[in-house]
């Protein structure tokens, strides 16, 4: 690949993730690094995990102590201790007797009586991650439910509206696209190379992380410049090209709680409509004469990863999907003493999970969509210290796939999308379509 690939990958994937991990206070002179001793950070059940801790003060090894905790899924404390720094370094050790993930959280003190520093270090390790099992089985009527919803969508005439817009990239033509769906419309920017011949282009549909925004014209045009019939579709069917404040006000106001709307009703739940809009987006793209008739890729990160997995599970036309740090995984994890994925949709009522939401979101769980895909391949990324879309939930989904698959373990990353992860997704997509 050329030296420009990381830059191109960043442009292609930048709109797809809307949340990032918390970082250390940027102006603090204290920095804490935590990393599993083993390079791949993968261990077995009951095996001792050693984390190397390094603390610097203004770039120099710090003196003092670190207080550390070993956390299952970043929440429940499994072990804890205090280690004295020697030349700025210390170790923390722990273990887990089941498949899953542990994180070490370390905080620094100059001495035992000193105030805890305002920064902490977080490192992660996997414990037999390919053995993580689903928390609940696929509902018996999962297919019947979605077949019924897809029939309702199919009854809505396609009738796409394409309005030419100026492409930001030379030799690419772009369109603002809308089409009716079941409930909210779809809205996106579609782009293709100028002069593309019929049946010459693979399709890529890119979808967004959490939040409220318009579609990405630059993202769509970038994929088109690489030889795709591309559409970047916003998650909510919102009009494109409005001032940024339009979307900011929506998210700060009426659309802020969108993810929780009708969460105890599988048919009315907001995410049900979102997933059906994916099918309608694919309807629009496959109706274009330039489609090669062979390749349909769906890709996104975070909530976009959620959508990518759902699209692959609901639409047999999808031939490949890339899901970066996907949300929507293992909504019912708390039933087996695990952390659930974003958006932590199940509330607690009198100390117990709300069963009506648990049951409704079994139909909107990536674990179950993953069992239904017939795609030729999949590419996942996972951050070992991701507290938004926890790695345990992602592996609970990844392990359900019965197709060729690959996962990039982004060991030092949280819910940011590292350049290596973005490049991996781009390479996987290009490989699938033979470019």
N, C-alpha and C positions, 0 to 999 in steps of 0.2 A: 504494500500500500504506500501511497505517497506521504510525504511529510505533512501535507495539508489535511490528511484524514481526520486527526483529532479536532481541528477547527471545523471541518465540514460536519463531523458527527455532532459537535456541540450545537451547531445551527439547526441540524435536523431534529434533534431531540429536545432542545431547550424548552419549547412550549408545553411539553408533555408532563412535567412534574411541577407541582405547585407548592410543595412543602419541603423543608430541609431539616436536618438534625440540628439541635442546638450546639453551638460551638463555644469554646472558651471565651471569656471576656477578652476582646481583641487587644486592649491596652494593658493587660496584666503582664508583668514581667515573668510570672510563674507559668511554666508549661509542663503538663504531665502527659506522658505517652505511656500507653498500656497495650501490650501485644502478647498473644500466646507464644510460648517458647517454640512450639512446633510450627514449621513454616506454613502448613496448610490449615492449621488451627482446628484439626479434626481429631477427635479422641473417641474412645469407647466407653460404654457404661461402666461406672465405678473406677475408671482410670484417673490417676492424679493429673490434673491440668496445672501447669506452671505458667503464670503470667509474669513477664518481665516489665517492671515499672521503671521509668526514667523521669526524673524531675530536674528541670533547669530553671535558673533564676537569671534573667537577662542574658540567656544563652550559655551560662556556665552551670556546671553541676551544683545542685543545691544540697545543703546540709539540713538535717532534721529528720522527720518521720513521715510516713504515709499511713493513713488509716484506710483499710480496704474491706470491701464486702464482695462476696461471690453471690450473684443473684441469678435465680432461675427466671428466664424470660425477662430479665431486667427488673423484676418485681420482688419475688419472695427470696429472702436471704437464706442461703444454704450454709455458708461459712463466713467468718469475718476475722480480722486480725489487725495487728499493728507491726509495721516493719521499719527498722532504722535504715536510713539512706547511707550508703557507702559509695562515695564518689558519685552521688546523685542517683544511685540505682538501688533497687530492692526487688523482691519477688513476692507474689501472692499465690497461694495454692488453693485448689478446690476440686470438687468432683460432682458428678450427677449420676444417679443410679437408674436413669431412664433416658431414652432418646429425647433430644431437645437441644437447647442452647443455654449457655451460661454467659454472664458478663461480669467482669470485675469493674467495680467503681472505686477509684482511689482519690482521696483528698489529702492535701499536704498541710503539715504544720511545721513551723521552724523548730518547735520543741513541744513537749507534752502539754505545756500550759498556754501555748500560743493559740490565738484565734485561728480557726480553720480558714484556709485560703479560699478566695472566691471562685476558684477554678477546680475542676475535677477531671480525671482521666477515665476513659471508658474503653475497655477491650472486650472482645468476644471470642468464644470458642464453640464449636459444634460437637455434640455428643451423638454419634451414630445417626446423623441427620436423615439418611435414606430409610431409616426404620421408623420415622415419625408417622403415626397412623392418623386416619381421619377421626374426628370426634363424634360424628354421627353418620349413619348410612345415608345413601341417596334415597329420597322419598320414593315410595312405590309409584306414585302418580306424577313424578317429576316430568317425564316425557309428555304425558297427557296434558299436563298444565301448560307447558310451553308450546306444544302443538296447537292448543286452543288459542293461545295469545298470538301465535304467528298467523293463524287463519284470520284473526281479526285484523291484523296488520295488512295482510294480503288483500283484504276487502277494500282497503283505502287505495284509490287510484294513485299511481306513481307520480305522474305529472310534475317532473322536475322543472325548475326555472333556473336558467343559466344566464347570468349577466356578466358580460366581459368587463374585466378590471385590468389595470395596468400591472403587468408582471414586474417584480423587482429584479428579474434575471433575464438577460438577453437570450433570445431564441426559445423562450418559454411563453406560452399563452396561458392566461389564468381567468377563472370565472368565480363569481360569487354565486353559490348554489344553495337553493332551498328546495324542499320537497315535503309534501304532507306526510305525516306518519300517524300513528295511533296516539292522539293527544297532541303533544307539542310537535312542531315541524322539525326537520333536520336543517342544519345550517353549516356551511363549510366553504372553504376555498378549494377549488379543483384546478389542477394545472397539468399541462402536457407539453412535450416538445413541439415547437412549431413544425408543421408539415408531417406530423406522425402519420404513418400509414395504417390502414385498417388491420386489426389483429396483430399489432406489433408491440404492444406495451403491457408489461405486468402491472398489476394494481397494487398500490399501497394505500391503506386508510390509517391515518394517524389520529390518535385520540388523546384527550387531555386529563391531566391530574386534577385534584380537587380545586374548587374555587369557581369563580365566574369570570369569563373572558370571552372575547371574540375568537374566531378561528385564526390560525397563523398562515398568512399569505406567504411569508418568507419560507416557512417550513414546507408548504406544499410545492412552491416553486423550486426549492432546493432538490427535493426528490425528483421532480420532473426533469431537472437538468441532468440527473443521473440515469434518465431513460425510463421513468415510470409515468403511468397515469395515476396521479396522486391526489388525494383529498385529505386535508386537515379539517376535522369536524369538531366544533365545540360541543360540549356535553349537554347543553341545555336548549339547543335550537334557537339561540339568541341571534339577533341581527348582527352582522359583521360591520366593521368599520366605524363604529361609534366612538366618541371620545372616551378615553380611558376612564374618566370619572363616571360615565354611564354604568360601566361594569362594576366599578368600585362601590357605587351607591347601591346597586342591586345586592351585592354580596354583604354589604354592611346592614342592609335592610331586609326586604322580603324574601330574598333567596338565601340568607345565611343558614337557615336550618333545613335546607332542601333535603339533605341526606336522611333526615329523621321523619320526613313526611310519610304518613300512613305505613309506618314500619311494622305494624302488626297485621297488615293486609297484603298478601303476596301479589294480588292483582293491581292494587292501587299504589303500592310502594313506588317511590320516586325512581329507584334504580330499575324497576321493571320497564318503565318507559324509556329510560336511558339505553337499556340493552336492546330494546326493539328498534330504537333509532339506529343502532349499528347495522342491523339487517337492512333497514331502508337505505342507509348510506351505501352499502354494498349493492343494493338494487340499482341505485343511480350509477355507480361506477361500472357495473357489468353491463349496463344498457348502452354504454358508449362504444362506438364502432372500433376504437383503437385498442380495446382490451384484447390481449392475446388469447383469451379463452382458456388459459392454463393456470395462471398465478394470481392468487389473491392473498395479500399479506395484511395483517392488522397489527398495529404496534402502538405501545404507549407505556408510560411509567406511572407508578402509584395508582391513582384512580384510573389512569389510562391503561395500566397493566391489568387491572380488574376488567375493564372493557375488552381488552384484547383476548383474555381467556374466555370471557363470556361469548364473544363473537365466534370464537373457534368452536365452542361447545354448542352453539345454537344454529350456526350456519355452515352447512357442509361445503359451501363454496370456498371457505377459508382453507388455503393450502399451507400457510405458515403463520405463526404469530410470535411476537417478541414482547415479553412482559417484564419490564424493569421494576424492581421492588414493588410488586403488585399489592394493591389493597384488595379488600373483599374476600380474604382467605380465612377459613376456619372461624366463621362468626360464632360458632358454638363451642369454642375452645375451653371456655370456663367450665363446661360440664365435665371435663376430664382434667381439671386443674392446670389448664394452660391459658396463656394470654391469647385473646382473639385479635384478628387483624383489624385495620382501619375499615370502617369508622367506629369500631367498638359499639356496634349498633344495638346490642342487647342491654337494656337497662336492668338494674337490680330493684326488685320490689320486695320489701320486708326481708332483705338480705338474700334473696334468691333471684336467679335469672328470670326475667319475664318470659314465660313459656310461649305466649302468643307471638312474640317477636322471634324467639328461637325457631319456632315452627315456620313462620312466614319466610325467614331468611335462609332456610334450607334450600329454597328454590332460587336463591340469589347468592349462593356460595360458590366460589371458584373451585373448591374441592369437587363439587358435583358437576360443574361445567366441564372440568378437566376430564372427567370420565367419558364424556360424550363426543369429544373432538375426533375427527377423522383426518386431521391435517397431516401433512407429510413430515412436519417437524415443528419444534418449539425451542425458543431460547429465553431463559430466565436470568435475572440478576437478583442477588440478595445481599443486603448489608448485614454483617454480623453484629453491629451495634445499632441497628435500626429499632427505634422505640415507637415509630409510627406504624410501620408495617413490619411487625416482628418476624425475624427469620424462621421461628418455629412454625408460624402460620403459613409462610410461603412454602416451606418444605412439606407441610401437610397437604398442600395442593399439588406441588411438583411431583410428589410420590404417587399421585393418582393417574398420571399420564401413562398411557400404554402406546406411545408413539416415539419415534426417534426424538431425543431431547438433549439439551445441554443447559447447565446452569453455571453462571459465573459467580463464584463466592468472593464478594467484595469485602474482604476481611476487616479492613480498618474503617469502613464506611458505615454511616448511619443512613438517614433517609435523604441524603444528598445522592446525586447520580453522578458518579465519578466519570472522568474522561475515559478510563479503561472500560467501564461498563457501557458507556455510550458507544465506544468504538466496537465493542463486542457485539452489540445489537446491530449496528450498521453492517458489520462484516457478515453476520449470520443472515441478514436479509439479502444482501448482495449475493451470497453463496447460493441461497435458495433459488434465486431467479437466474443464476448463471452469469452474473456480471462481475 
